[in-house]
Amino acid sequence: MELPKRGLDRETLRATMCERKAQDADWHAARTFSLVYPANDEVDAILADANEMYLYENALNPLRFPSLRQMEVEVVSITKGLLHGPEEADGCMTSGGTESIIMAVKAARERARAERGVTEPTLVAPVSAHPAFGKAAHYLGLEHIQVPLGDDYRADVAAAARLLDERTALLVGSAPNYPFGTADPIPELAALAADRGISFHTDACLGGFMLPFYERLGEPVPPFDFRVPGVTTISADVHKYGYATKGASVVLHRDGDHLKSYQRFLYDRWPGGLYLSFAMAGARPAAPIAAAWAILNYLGEEGYVELAGQVRDAVRAFRGGIEAIPELEVVGDPVMSVFAFRAGEGSGVDTFAVGDAMDDKGWCLDRQHGPDALHLMLSPKHLTVADAFLADLRDAVAHHGPSRGKEARYS
Ligand SMILES: Cc1ncc(COP(=O)(O)O)c(C=O)c1O
């Protein structure tokens, strides 16, 4: 495409976008299970308002837009409260889980260099940890070492212990991880790190805004937050189970001074003036900050607990229904609303053929491998489609054809 010589009119633009959008995943109908976290129409309206109010502002300079600074401080403070950060904990907002993770890795690298003289740092993370850790290691010059999983699809603590040495800058655990929704043994891993003066990051990008409310519902929640000794940083995404529109995550340091000494970037060698920033971006969109602030305050604790209850009910329906199909099994013991399932060994059913049959029925299930499995991430809206999904799944298992290919697809 070339830049049109004469601009298109508003109606044509809208019609073209509508036509193209019709090919996208229909998340409104709750037939997709990743990427978008639909809650309900009221939440959508609040988010639309906040985005519209802050479309043009730039969060790079808090002096020009103090309202943004205040909202960011309050989002960080709310997150710190939910994750039981001590008084001195501090953090900042970023554009998403990946950026939060990159900043946590960067801070750990700086800390290891400053406090332990580490010049060739390693990052040790479970196989199931998000690719953002691989990306961070790649960008920031750390060697990325993977911890194998045990039979329970959680990081193997003894193996992790063997992989730590004087070069280790950061050890990681997920609460939960994306592929299986299992939570790593955070207390054991964090203790290994603390004993050696190594930073430990809990990746609660998925769990940060769900597990605290699961806990309030009385559901069993594994220890993962700052109540666990040795956890030095946590990432939690408001744009996942915080239900904000995309572009909103929080990275927190147990010791708030680390934010300034190891994460912050300050540049004073520029004629344009003093340049200060806490994460990767320069200019920062304001709308995600406003939307995150608005939705946290709109829902409040009661609203989040109610939505967590709906998600928990959806999990019971989906998981129970899947486990009731003799040929299928859930992988590991997922702690909340993200999990994988597959055809059991000896069932005679091909997992990906079931995925293909479900695609044909209009469901979008991500494929994954190690083991071959189909992936589900449930949001409040999924409760309304549980029966239809399970009926189609039973039919797909009974009547599946050959698989169209074993290639795993991740999104
Ligand atoms: C456990 C976990 N960590 C990190 C990320 C990365 O988050 P983002 O896609 O917002 O960069 C994800 C994304 O799904 C995730 O599930």
The ligand as an SDF file (V2000), in Angstrom:
LIG
                    3D

 16 16  0  0  0  0  0  0  0  0999 V2000
    2.8620  -15.6740   32.7760 C   0  0  0  0  0  0  0  0  0  0  0  0
    3.0710  -14.5860   31.7690 C   0  0  0  0  0  0  0  0  0  0  0  0
    4.1250  -13.7550   31.8950 N   0  0  0  0  0  0  0  0  0  0  0  0
    4.3640  -12.7620   31.0260 C   0  0  0  0  0  0  0  0  0  0  0  0
    3.5470  -12.5620   29.9400 C   0  0  0  0  0  0  0  0  0  0  0  0
    3.8650  -11.4660   28.9580 C   0  0  0  0  0  0  0  0  0  0  0  0
    2.9050  -10.4540   29.0060 O   0  0  0  0  0  0  0  0  0  0  0  0
    2.6490   -9.4600   27.7910 P   0  0  0  0  0  0  0  0  0  0  0  0
    2.0970  -10.2790   26.6760 O   0  0  0  0  0  0  0  0  0  0  0  0
    1.7010   -8.4810   28.3860 O   0  0  0  0  0  0  0  0  0  0  0  0
    3.9350   -8.8280   27.4290 O   0  0  0  0  0  0  0  0  0  0  0  0
    2.4370  -13.3950   29.7560 C   0  0  0  0  0  0  0  0  0  0  0  0
    1.5390  -13.2290   28.6100 C   0  0  0  0  0  0  0  0  0  0  0  0
    0.6270  -13.9960   28.3780 O   0  0  0  0  0  0  0  0  0  0  0  0
    2.1960  -14.4360   30.6880 C   0  0  0  0  0  0  0  0  0  0  0  0
    1.1500  -15.2690   30.5570 O   0  0  0  0  0  0  0  0  0  0  0  0
  1  2  1  0
  2  3  1  0
  2 15  2  0
  3  4  2  0
  4  5  1  0
  5  6  1  0
  5 12  2  0
  6  7  1  0
  7  8  1  0
  8  9  2  0
  8 10  1  0
  8 11  1  0
 12 13  1  0
 12 15  1  0
 13 14  2  0
 15 16  1  0
M  END
$$$$
